[in-house]
Amino acid sequence: MSESKEMVIILTGASRGIGLAIAHYLLSQNHKLVLISRTRSALDQLYHQYGSEHVEVLAGDMTDASLPKKAVDLANQRWGRLDALIVNHGTLDPVKKVAESSVEEWSRAFDANVFSAVGLIQASLPSLRATHGRILLTSSGAAISAYQGWGAYGAGKAVLNHLALTLSVEEPEVTTISIRPGVVDTEMQREIREVHHERMSETDREKFSGLKTKGGLLRPEQPGHVIAKLAVSGGKEFSGKFLSWNDESLSAFQD
């Protein structure tokens, strides 16, 4: 695996967890990033740490339909191109059984997890075609496994997996990869244990609590660095695939 120099990348969900690990890795390798998150303070810290030569900050909610164009325009205005897009944002809500949730709640979940990703991809494709770029989608094991109360979240991630597959056919000049990051020690995991546990099955509660108490959670850097490296140099052979971060085929991208 060889890494190109100074690529221009849009990264969503950059303020914490896996996204923050991705940002630190890419910026330490001198790439240029448009960072998107709702939490501006965390993005500003990255801006001050790595400097205006490498960082542009765009604070906002990804359900804002104007944000994708702003992000792509910012990348092109600052650095003249776009080489990769990393879609890493998302929400677990609503954590409710299908029978106990509303269509409106599912709609809000899909706005945050699916339609915002589609909008960002659509805005990015003209630039990514020009650079033969890459799209990385942070997926989840919930896309292929059922957890009580996670229907909207898992369904949304399954959509992203199929979106990667579709793009591999429709956009052959762009490499699109969906990555399962595993169970990572993030704020979402804390919320699963402390906020949403009452709506989950006893089996699932024990699973996620046990992973924390027994030290079984991954560090954000483990999947984060794999995603970052794939954004820089992932090959066409991975396009359209849904792969676990530690898949044997990705050994060259693992620390």
N, C-alpha and C positions, 0 to 999 in steps of 0.2 A: 504494500500500500504506500503510495506516494502522495504527499499533500501539496496542493498548489499554494501560491503565495497571494496574500491580500485579496481574498474573495469578499464579495459584498453579499451579506446575508440578512434577511428579515427573520427575527425570532420573536414569537409571542410567548406570553407567560414567563417572562424573563426575570421576574422580581424575586423568585424563591424556588426552592426545591430543584427539580431536574432542570428547569429553564435557567436558573441562576448558575448551575454547574456547567451547562452548555455555554452560557455567555462567558464565564471565566476562562474556559478552555479555548474557545475561539479567539477571544481577545488576547490571551497570552501567546497565541500563534500569529498575532498581528493582522487578523482579519478585520473587516469593517462591518459593523452591525447597526441595523435599525432595531432598537429594542422596544417592545410593546408590552405594557402591563397596565393594570388599573392603579397600581401603587407607584407613584412617581418618585417618592423618596428613595426607594431601592434602586431605581434606574439611575437617578442622579448620582448615587454612590459609585455606580459603574462608570458613569460619565467622568466623574472627577478622578477616579482611579486610573482609567486608561486614556482619557483625553479626547478632545473634540476631533482629533484626526481619525479616530477609530469608532466613535460612538455617536449615534443620534438617538434621541429619546422621543417616544411618542406615547404619552399617557392617555388611556381611555379604555372604555369597555368595548370588547370585540363585537358586541351586538349593535354597535353604532355602524350603520351601513356606509358611512363616509370614511371610516378608518382604513380600509384596504387601499383605496386609491391614494390616500395621504401617505401611507407607508411606502408604496411603490414609487410615487413621485419623489419622496424624500430620498430614497436610495439612488434614483437616477439623477436627481439634481445635485446631490453631494458627490457621488462617485461615478456617475455615468453608466451604470449597469446594475444588474441584479443576477447573482450567481446561484442563490439558493434561498428557499423558504422553509422555515421550521415552524410547523403548526403545533404548539405545545400547550395551549390554554384549554381550559375546560372546567366544568362544575359537576359535582356528584348529585346535586339536588335535581328533582325531589327524591328523597330516599323514602319511598312509599310503595306498598303493593299496588299493582295495576288497578285493582278494584277500589282502592282508597285514594287514588290520585285523580287529578282532573286533566282534561285535554289541554287546558290553558297551561298547566304546569309542565306537561310534556312539550308544549309549543315553546315555552321559555327555555327549557333544557336544550331543545334542538336549535333554537336561535343561538344559544351560547356555544354549543358543542359541534354543531353540524353546519348550519347556514352561514355562520361567520367564517368557518373554514372554507366553504365553497366560494364565498365572496372574495376572500383573500387570494385563493388560488386563481380565480377568474381574473382578478386584477393583475396578478403576477405573471400569468402565462405568456403574454407578448414579450416581456423582458427575458423570461427564462428560456423561451424558444431561441432567442437571439444568442444566448450564451450556452445553449445545450445544458441548462442548469438542472437543479435537483429540488424535489419537494420531499420533506420528511414529515410524517404524521405520527405524533405520539398517540399510540392506541392503548389497549389494555387487555388483560386476560379476560375481563368482563365481556369483551366482544364475542367470546366463544364459550364462556361459562356463565351459568346463571347464579345470581346472588339475590336473595329475597330483598326487595325494595330498590334494587338497582336497575330496574327495567329500562328507564329512560336513558340512563348513562350507558349501559351496555349496548342498547340498540343504537345509540349515537356513535359509539366506537365501531360497531359493526358496519355502519354506513361509511365511516372513514376507510375501513379496510377495503370495502367494495369500490370506493372512490379511487383508491390507489390502483386497484386492478383495472378499472375503466380508463384511467389516465394513461396507464401503460400501453393501452391499445390506441387511444385517441391522440395521444401526444408522444409519439415515439422519440422525439428529439429531447424530451424531458424525462429524467429518471425520477419515479415516484415510489417511495418506500414507506410502509407502515410498520412501526416498531412497538413491540410489547416490552415495556421497561421493567416488568416484574413488580414486586411489592417493595416500595421504596420508603425510606424514613422521611416523609414529607408532612406538610400541614394537612393534606388530605387524609393521610393515615391517622393523624391525631384526631381529626374530626370524626373519622369512622369509629374510633375507639371511645371518644368522649361525648360526641354530639348525637351520632346516628345509631348508636349501638342498640337502643331500645326497639328500633324498627327492623332490625336484622334478626335472622334466625340464630338460635343458640349456637349452632355449629359454626356459623360464620363469625359470631362474636368471639368465640373461643379461638378460632383460627387467627384472627388479626391481633387479638390481645396477646396470644402466645408468641407470635412472631416478634412483637415488641419486647416482651419480658425475657425471651430466650435469645435475643440478639439476632433474630433471623431476618431483619429488614436490611435491604440493600442501602448503601450510601448513594446519594443522588449522582455522585461522580461516576459510578459504575455504568449505568445506562446512559447517563448524560454525555460522557466522553464518546461512547459508541455512536450516539446520534450525531454529535458534533463532527466526528470524523467521516461519517457517511455523507453528511451535508457537503463536505469538502471534496470527497473523493470516492463516493459510492458508485459502483459500476452498473452498467446496464443490466447485468445478469440478475440484479436484485429488484429491478423495476416491477411494480405490481404486486410484490410479495408482502405478506404479513409475517414478520420474523421476530422471534424473541431476541432481546439484546445480547444474550449469551449463546445464541445459536452457533453451532460449530462452523457454519459457513461464514460467520462474521468474526472468526478468530483473529484475523489481521487487524480488526478495528478495536479489539478489546485490550485494555491496559495489562 
